[in-house]
Every structure is written in structure tokens, then in C-alpha cells.
């Protein structure tokens, strides 16, 4: 019930209401039919008793006329008696038979008219029931149809009122998928219009923040690149090799941080789409090793020949960051790359992570003793793999830290 859409819930609600209404009128029709039969029986029973009792007294014509008037009856004219009797014999339906020792009374239904035949000795009367027709049944049917039609109109009106929600949902989805130019328009000032306006204001605000952020990132990276470049040039003029080495390392680390920030900005942008191509796994590993800045570490390859469809640049960068982390924090400065069951394992000896993997894939998070980095490596890896449709897993087995790039629909590893 919680997962039902509003449209489905309203459809169910109106369907139940209409079914209840139809069931109510079906029961009413059945009850009215039974009631009508009982009323007819009582009426013609009364007519039978009254007429037979009065005919016993040999009433005058005036007395009979008064009796006809009181009981809403009309004597059939002598000219049409024969025709009506023939019609009754051929197509009439007997709906009541009653009487006593005084005589017999029979009621026939012919073409929606009731005819009463009274038979007593020398009295043979054919009467027509002249009672006003009861329109309650027809009125109830019309009322029922009107209520059902009204419910259907209300249902269509509610669906029409809610229809802008589908358009609103589509526009919000487009924005969530990276279409920053999406605008939400709704001209009416009802609750849906207020929600649409709030979302549109939020989109405008988010776009302004995004533009400001991008401008800030570009400016700050540009401003930092210039002094770093000048600093490197000046450092080359220093004769003291120990000081020169420290400064070069510092400038390299700052340059590396700027590059990582630029890559984060690019990968985490909503409109960013990977550039997929069909490549060999060995080429991806080779490119990741070329990106690796560490010259003190050792990389051991244990991979099977295979091909995959991926963004070579992004996947190489993710593997490079995992290799870099493995070398930095391993005990023997050695990392092994092993392909297994279409997954890629990055293995290094060292102490286990003190926190769950989810802690380290957040930006600028690391253990205090691991102060050599900026805490962006695993965050970049996670962001890249998420874009590629892969996942990053971690486990610690027999003194080894094992980071696994698990293949997904668009990220296959080591397929032979």
C-alpha cells in the first residue's frame, strides 16, 4: 500500500466507491421488486374481498361506481371486452388468483396493464386497474446512474488535476540526470503549482551555486598553478640538494592535489558521461602504471588476458590510485594486481583498515597516521567506479589488504 502511486490509489478508491454504489442499487432493485409483489398481492387481495362482499349485497350502479372510485378501478367498456379477453387468453399473464365461496377474482397482466376479472353467479365483471403508476423504481435507477456518472466525472477531474505531477516528475528526473537547463513551469497557483515553483527556485539556486563553484575551482586552480610553476623554477636554482629535494617534493604534492581536485570536479559533475571503448585489460594496467608517480614501489602482475568495454582514462586513474595507496601503506612497498572471476584485486601487505570502507570513500578522510596523502584517493576511486557501473570492495585476509574492483553491467574485468 505504501508503494502505490497516488493515481493508482485514487483509481482503486473510486473503483471501490462505484462498486459499492452499484451493489447498493442492485440490492435496492431486488428489494423493490419483492416489495412491489407484496403490495400487489395485498391490493388485489383487498379488491377480491371487497368486491365479493359488496356483490353479495346486490349493490346499485351508483354504489359500484363509488367502489370503483375508491379502489381506483375502471370498468372495461362492453365494446372492447371481447378483444381484451382474446388478448388475455393469448398473451396475458395471471399474477393473482383469489376468492371464496362467494366467488372468484383473477388478475391478469397484459401490455403493462392490470385487468381484474370478478366472477360471482350472475356478476361477471372485467375491470382495469386505474391506479397511478409508481415511478419510484425509475427515479431510483435515474438517481443511481446520475451518481455513478458523477463519480466517474469526479474521478476524471481528479486525474486531470494530478496529471501535471507526471510532467513535474519528468522535469525533476531530467534535472537529476544532469540536464541543468531544465526549468519547471506550471501556471496555476494551487498546491502542485507551489511545489513546482519551489522546485524551480531550487533548480535556479543550484545552478547558481554550481556556476559559482566551477568558477571558484577554475580560478583557484589557475591561481595556484602559477606560483607552483614559478616556485619550481626558483627551486632549481638552489644549490643545497637536501632543501631542494624537500621543496620539489612539496611542490609536486601541491600539483598533485590540484590535479586530484580537478579530476574530482570533472567526474562528480552530473552531466559527465564516460567515454567507453573496447580495450585489452593489459593496456589499462599499463596506462595506470605510467600514471603512477611512486618510483620506490613494485607492482606484480597476475592477470589473465582479456578485453573489456570501459573508459580507459578513468579506469586507469582508479587503478593508479589503488596502486599508489598500496605502495604508500604496505610494509614491503609491493602491490600485486590479480584478475579473478571478472574482478580485479589490488593486494598489498599491511595493517587492516581501522574503519569500514565507507569511511574512506568520503573526501578528505584518512587515519591520522596516514598523513602522507590528502584523503582523496579512495574517494576518487569510488566516484570513478560509480560512473563506470562498478563497485569497490575491501577485505583483509592473512595480513593482506585486498581492494576489489567488482565488475558491473558496464565494467567487465578480465574476460577471456
C-alpha positions as CSV (number, residue, x, y, z in Angstrom):
1,X,0.0,0.0,0.0
2,X,2.9,2.3,0.8
3,X,4.4,1.8,-2.7
4,X,1.2,2.6,-4.6
5,X,1.2,5.7,-6.7
6,X,-1.3,8.4,-6.0
7,X,-3.0,7.8,-9.3
8,X,-3.4,4.1,-8.6
9,X,-4.7,4.7,-5.1
10,X,-7.3,7.2,-6.4
11,X,-8.3,4.7,-9.1
12,X,-8.8,2.0,-6.5
13,X,-10.7,4.3,-4.2
14,X,-13.1,5.4,-6.9
15,X,-13.5,1.8,-8.2
16,X,-14.5,0.6,-4.8
17,X,-16.9,3.5,-4.4
18,X,-18.6,2.8,-7.7
19,X,-18.8,-0.9,-7.0
20,X,-20.4,-0.2,-3.6
21,X,-22.9,2.1,-5.2
22,X,-23.7,-0.5,-7.9
23,X,-24.1,-3.2,-5.3
24,X,-26.4,-0.9,-3.3
25,X,-28.7,-0.3,-6.2
26,X,-28.7,-4.0,-7.2
27,X,-29.9,-4.7,-3.6
28,X,-32.4,-1.9,-3.8
29,X,-33.8,-3.2,-7.1
30,X,-34.1,-6.7,-5.7
31,X,-35.8,-5.3,-2.5
32,X,-38.1,-3.0,-4.5
33,X,-39.2,-5.9,-6.8
34,X,-40.1,-8.0,-3.8
35,X,-41.9,-5.1,-2.1
36,X,-43.8,-4.4,-5.3
37,X,-45.0,-8.0,-5.5
38,X,-46.1,-7.9,-1.8
39,X,-48.0,-4.6,-2.4
40,X,-49.8,-6.0,-5.5
41,X,-50.8,-9.1,-3.6
42,X,-52.2,-7.1,-0.7
43,X,-54.0,-4.7,-3.1
44,X,-55.7,-7.4,-5.1
45,X,-56.5,-9.5,-2.0
46,X,-58.3,-6.4,-0.7
47,X,-60.0,-5.9,-4.1
48,X,-61.1,-9.5,-4.1
49,X,-62.6,-9.4,-0.6
50,X,-64.2,-6.0,-1.1
51,X,-65.8,-6.8,-4.4
52,X,-67.1,-10.2,-3.5
53,X,-68.5,-8.9,-0.2
54,X,-70.3,-6.0,-2.0
55,X,-71.6,-8.0,-4.9
56,X,-73.3,-10.3,-2.3
57,X,-75.4,-7.3,-1.3
58,X,-76.5,-6.7,-4.9
59,X,-75.2,-3.1,-5.0
60,X,-76.7,-0.4,-7.2
61,X,-74.8,1.1,-10.1
62,X,-74.1,4.2,-8.0
63,X,-72.6,2.0,-5.2
64,X,-70.4,0.2,-7.8
65,X,-69.2,3.4,-9.3
66,X,-68.3,4.7,-5.8
67,X,-66.5,1.4,-5.2
68,X,-64.6,1.7,-8.5
69,X,-63.5,5.2,-7.5
70,X,-62.4,4.2,-4.0
71,X,-60.3,1.3,-5.3
72,X,-59.0,3.2,-8.4
73,X,-60.7,0.8,-10.8
74,X,-62.4,1.3,-14.1
75,X,-64.9,-0.9,-15.8
76,X,-63.9,-2.1,-19.2
77,X,-66.4,-0.9,-21.9
78,X,-68.6,-3.5,-23.5
79,X,-67.2,-2.7,-26.9
80,X,-63.7,-3.8,-26.0
81,X,-64.4,-6.7,-23.6
82,X,-64.2,-9.4,-26.3
83,X,-60.9,-8.1,-27.8
84,X,-59.3,-7.8,-24.3
85,X,-60.5,-11.3,-23.3
86,X,-58.9,-12.7,-26.5
87,X,-55.7,-10.9,-25.8
88,X,-55.6,-12.1,-22.3
89,X,-56.1,-15.7,-23.4
90,X,-53.3,-15.5,-26.0
91,X,-50.8,-13.2,-24.3
92,X,-52.0,-12.4,-20.8
93,X,-50.2,-13.5,-17.6
94,X,-52.0,-14.4,-14.4
95,X,-50.5,-12.6,-11.5
96,X,-53.2,-13.2,-8.8
97,X,-55.9,-15.7,-8.1
98,X,-58.2,-15.4,-5.1
99,X,-61.7,-15.9,-3.9
100,X,-64.0,-17.8,-1.6
101,X,-67.4,-19.4,-1.5
102,X,-68.8,-16.0,-2.6
103,X,-66.9,-16.1,-6.0
104,X,-63.5,-15.9,-7.8
105,X,-61.2,-13.0,-8.6
106,X,-58.3,-13.2,-11.1
107,X,-55.8,-10.6,-12.1
108,X,-54.1,-10.6,-15.5
109,X,-51.1,-8.6,-16.8
110,X,-51.4,-7.5,-20.4
111,X,-49.1,-4.9,-22.0
112,X,-48.2,-3.4,-18.6
113,X,-51.9,-3.1,-17.7
114,X,-53.6,-5.0,-15.0
115,X,-57.1,-6.4,-15.6
116,X,-59.3,-7.8,-12.8
117,X,-61.9,-10.4,-13.6
118,X,-64.6,-10.8,-11.0
119,X,-66.9,-13.8,-11.2
120,X,-69.9,-14.3,-8.9
121,X,-73.1,-16.0,-10.0
122,X,-74.7,-13.6,-12.4
123,X,-72.0,-11.0,-12.0
124,X,-69.1,-11.2,-14.4
125,X,-67.0,-8.0,-14.3
126,X,-63.8,-7.1,-16.2
127,X,-62.1,-4.2,-14.6
128,X,-59.0,-2.3,-15.5
129,X,-56.6,-1.2,-12.7
130,X,-56.6,2.6,-12.9
131,X,-54.2,3.3,-10.1
132,X,-51.5,5.8,-10.9
133,X,-48.2,4.2,-11.8
134,X,-45.5,4.2,-9.1
135,X,-42.3,5.8,-10.6
136,X,-40.1,5.1,-7.6
137,X,-38.2,2.4,-9.4
138,X,-37.5,4.6,-12.4
139,X,-36.5,7.5,-10.2
140,X,-34.1,5.3,-8.3
141,X,-32.5,4.0,-11.5
142,X,-32.0,7.5,-12.8
143,X,-30.6,8.6,-9.5
144,X,-28.2,5.7,-9.5
145,X,-27.0,6.4,-13.0
146,X,-26.6,10.0,-12.1
147,X,-24.5,9.2,-9.0
148,X,-22.3,6.7,-11.0
149,X,-21.8,9.3,-13.7
150,X,-21.0,11.9,-11.2
151,X,-18.3,9.7,-9.5
152,X,-16.8,9.0,-12.9
153,X,-16.7,12.7,-13.7
154,X,-15.1,13.4,-10.3
155,X,-12.6,10.6,-11.0
156,X,-11.6,12.1,-14.4
157,X,-11.4,15.6,-12.8
158,X,-9.1,14.4,-10.1
159,X,-6.8,12.6,-12.6
160,X,-6.7,15.7,-14.8
161,X,-5.8,17.7,-11.7
162,X,-3.0,15.3,-10.9
163,X,-1.7,15.0,-14.4
164,X,0.8,17.9,-14.1
165,X,2.6,15.7,-11.5
166,X,3.8,13.4,-14.2
167,X,5.3,16.3,-16.1
168,X,6.8,17.7,-12.9
169,X,8.3,14.2,-12.2
170,X,9.8,14.0,-15.7
171,X,11.3,17.5,-15.4
172,X,12.8,16.8,-12.0
173,X,14.3,13.5,-13.3
174,X,15.8,15.3,-16.3
175,X,17.5,17.7,-13.8
176,X,18.6,14.9,-11.6
177,X,20.2,13.2,-14.6
178,X,22.3,16.2,-15.4
179,X,20.1,18.5,-17.6
180,X,21.0,21.7,-15.8
181,X,18.9,23.7,-18.3
182,X,15.7,22.1,-17.1
183,X,13.0,24.6,-15.9
184,X,9.8,23.7,-14.2
185,X,6.7,25.6,-15.5
186,X,3.2,25.4,-14.0
187,X,0.8,28.3,-14.4
188,X,-1.8,27.6,-11.7
189,X,-1.4,28.7,-8.1
190,X,-2.6,25.5,-6.4
191,X,-0.6,23.1,-4.3
192,X,1.0,21.5,-7.3
193,X,1.9,24.9,-8.6
194,X,3.5,25.9,-5.3
195,X,5.6,22.7,-5.3
196,X,6.6,23.3,-9.0
197,X,7.6,26.8,-8.1
198,X,9.7,25.7,-5.1
199,X,11.5,23.1,-7.3
200,X,12.1,25.7,-10.0
201,X,13.5,28.1,-7.4
202,X,15.7,25.3,-6.1
203,X,17.0,24.5,-9.6
204,X,17.8,28.1,-10.2
205,X,19.7,28.3,-6.9
206,X,21.5,25.0,-7.5
207,X,22.6,26.2,-11.0
208,X,23.9,29.5,-9.5
209,X,25.8,27.5,-6.8
210,X,27.2,25.2,-9.5
211,X,28.3,28.0,-11.7
212,X,29.9,29.8,-8.7
213,X,31.6,26.5,-7.6
214,X,33.0,25.8,-11.1
215,X,34.2,29.4,-11.4
216,X,35.8,29.2,-8.0
217,X,37.5,25.9,-8.7
218,X,38.9,27.0,-12.1
219,X,40.1,30.3,-10.7
220,X,41.8,28.8,-7.6
221,X,43.5,26.1,-9.6
222,X,44.7,28.6,-12.2
223,X,46.0,30.9,-9.4
224,X,47.7,28.0,-7.6
225,X,49.3,26.6,-10.8
226,X,51.2,29.9,-11.5
227,X,53.0,30.2,-8.1
228,X,53.8,26.5,-8.1
229,X,55.4,26.7,-11.6
230,X,57.4,29.8,-10.5
231,X,58.4,28.0,-7.3
232,X,59.6,25.0,-9.2
233,X,61.7,27.2,-11.4
234,X,63.3,29.0,-8.4
235,X,63.9,25.7,-6.6
236,X,66.0,24.5,-9.5
237,X,68.4,27.4,-8.7
238,X,69.0,26.2,-5.1
239,X,72.4,24.5,-4.6
240,X,71.5,22.7,-1.3
241,X,70.3,19.3,-2.6
242,X,68.5,18.4,0.7
243,X,66.5,21.6,0.8
244,X,65.9,21.4,-2.9
245,X,64.6,17.8,-2.6
246,X,62.1,18.8,0.2
247,X,60.8,21.8,-1.8
248,X,60.5,19.8,-5.0
249,X,58.5,17.2,-3.1
250,X,56.3,19.9,-1.6
251,X,55.6,21.5,-5.0
252,X,54.9,18.1,-6.5
253,X,52.4,17.3,-3.8
254,X,50.6,20.6,-4.3
255,X,50.5,20.0,-8.0
256,X,49.1,16.5,-7.4
257,X,46.4,17.9,-5.1
258,X,45.3,20.4,-7.8
259,X,45.1,17.6,-10.3
260,X,43.1,15.4,-8.0
261,X,40.7,18.3,-7.3
262,X,40.3,18.9,-11.0
263,X,39.5,15.2,-11.6
264,X,37.0,15.2,-8.7
265,X,35.2,18.2,-10.2
266,X,35.1,16.5,-13.6
267,X,34.0,13.1,-12.5
268,X,31.4,14.2,-10.0
269,X,29.6,16.6,-12.4
270,X,26.1,15.4,-13.1
271,X,26.4,15.9,-16.8
272,X,29.6,13.9,-17.0
273,X,29.4,10.8,-19.2
274,X,32.3,8.2,-19.5
275,X,33.8,7.7,-22.9
276,X,33.5,3.9,-23.4
277,X,35.8,2.0,-25.8
278,X,36.8,-1.6,-26.3
279,X,40.3,-2.3,-24.9
280,X,42.5,-5.0,-23.6
281,X,42.9,-5.3,-19.8
282,X,46.7,-5.3,-20.2
283,X,46.6,-1.9,-21.8
284,X,44.5,-0.4,-19.0
285,X,47.0,-1.8,-16.4
286,X,50.0,-0.5,-18.4
287,X,48.4,3.0,-18.6
288,X,47.7,3.0,-14.8
289,X,51.4,2.1,-14.2
290,X,52.5,5.0,-16.4
291,X,50.4,7.4,-14.3
292,X,51.9,6.0,-11.1
293,X,54.2,8.6,-9.6
294,X,55.8,6.4,-7.0
295,X,59.3,5.2,-8.1
296,X,60.0,3.3,-4.9
297,X,57.3,0.7,-5.2
298,X,57.0,-2.6,-7.0
299,X,53.9,-3.8,-9.0
300,X,53.5,-7.5,-9.6
301,X,51.1,-8.6,-12.3
302,X,49.0,-11.7,-12.1
303,X,46.3,-11.1,-14.7
304,X,44.6,-13.1,-17.5
305,X,44.5,-11.8,-21.0
306,X,41.1,-10.3,-21.6
307,X,39.1,-7.4,-23.1
308,X,36.5,-5.0,-21.7
309,X,34.5,-2.0,-22.7
310,X,35.2,0.9,-20.4
311,X,36.6,4.5,-20.2
312,X,40.3,3.8,-20.3
313,X,41.4,7.1,-18.8
314,X,39.0,6.8,-15.9
315,X,39.6,3.2,-15.0
316,X,43.4,3.7,-15.4
317,X,43.2,6.6,-12.9
318,X,41.2,4.5,-10.4
319,X,43.7,1.6,-10.6
320,X,46.6,4.1,-10.3
321,X,45.1,5.5,-7.1
322,X,44.7,2.0,-5.6
323,X,48.3,1.1,-6.6
324,X,49.6,4.4,-5.1
325,X,47.8,3.7,-1.8
326,X,49.0,0.1,-1.8
327,X,52.6,1.2,-2.2
328,X,52.4,4.0,0.3
329,X,50.9,2.0,3.1
330,X,52.2,-1.5,2.5
331,X,55.0,-3.0,4.6
332,X,57.2,-4.1,1.7
333,X,56.3,-1.4,-0.9
334,X,54.9,-4.1,-3.1
335,X,51.5,-4.4,-4.7
336,X,50.0,-7.3,-6.6
337,X,47.3,-6.9,-9.3
338,X,45.4,-10.1,-9.8
339,X,42.3,-10.8,-12.0
340,X,39.8,-13.3,-10.8
341,X,36.3,-14.1,-11.9
342,X,36.0,-10.9,-14.0
343,X,37.1,-8.9,-11.0
344,X,40.4,-7.1,-10.3
345,X,42.1,-7.4,-6.9
346,X,44.8,-4.9,-5.7
347,X,46.7,-6.8,-2.9
348,X,49.3,-5.4,-0.5
349,X,50.7,-6.4,2.9
350,X,49.9,-4.1,5.8
351,X,47.7,-3.4,8.8
352,X,44.0,-3.6,8.3
353,X,41.9,-0.5,7.9
354,X,40.7,0.8,11.3
355,X,37.3,1.9,9.9
356,X,34.8,0.5,7.4
357,X,35.5,1.2,3.7
358,X,32.5,3.6,3.6
359,X,34.6,5.9,5.9
360,X,37.5,6.2,3.5
361,X,35.4,6.8,0.3
362,X,34.3,10.2,1.8
363,X,36.6,13.1,0.7
364,X,39.4,14.2,3.0
365,X,39.1,11.2,5.3
366,X,42.1,9.1,6.4
367,X,43.6,7.7,9.5
368,X,45.8,10.1,11.5
369,X,49.0,8.0,11.0
370,X,48.4,8.1,7.2
371,X,49.3,11.7,6.8
372,X,51.2,11.3,3.5
373,X,48.1,11.8,1.4
374,X,45.1,14.1,1.2
375,X,42.4,11.6,1.8
376,X,41.1,11.9,-1.7
377,X,42.4,8.7,-3.3
378,X,39.6,6.3,-2.4
379,X,37.0,9.0,-2.9
380,X,38.2,9.5,-6.5
381,X,38.3,5.7,-7.0
382,X,34.8,5.3,-5.6
383,X,33.4,8.2,-7.8
384,X,35.0,6.8,-10.9
385,X,33.8,3.3,-10.4
386,X,30.3,4.5,-9.7
387,X,30.3,6.3,-13.0
388,X,31.6,3.2,-14.8
389,X,29.0,0.9,-13.2
390,X,31.5,-0.9,-10.9
391,X,31.8,-1.2,-7.2
392,X,34.8,-1.1,-4.8
393,X,35.0,-3.8,-2.1
394,X,37.6,-4.4,0.7
395,X,38.6,-7.3,2.8
396,X,41.6,-8.2,5.0
397,X,43.0,-11.8,4.7
398,X,46.2,-13.3,6.1
399,X,47.9,-9.9,6.6
400,X,46.9,-8.6,3.1
401,X,44.7,-5.6,2.3
402,X,42.6,-6.6,-0.7
403,X,40.8,-3.9,-2.7
404,X,38.5,-5.4,-5.3
405,X,37.1,-3.7,-8.4
406,X,33.9,-5.7,-8.9
407,X,32.5,-5.7,-12.4
408,X,29.1,-4.5,-13.3
409,X,27.0,-4.2,-16.4
410,X,29.3,-1.6,-18.0
411,X,32.5,-2.7,-16.2
412,X,33.8,-6.2,-17.1
413,X,37.2,-7.3,-15.9
414,X,39.5,-9.9,-17.4
415,X,37.1,-11.6,-19.8
416,X,39.0,-14.2,-21.7
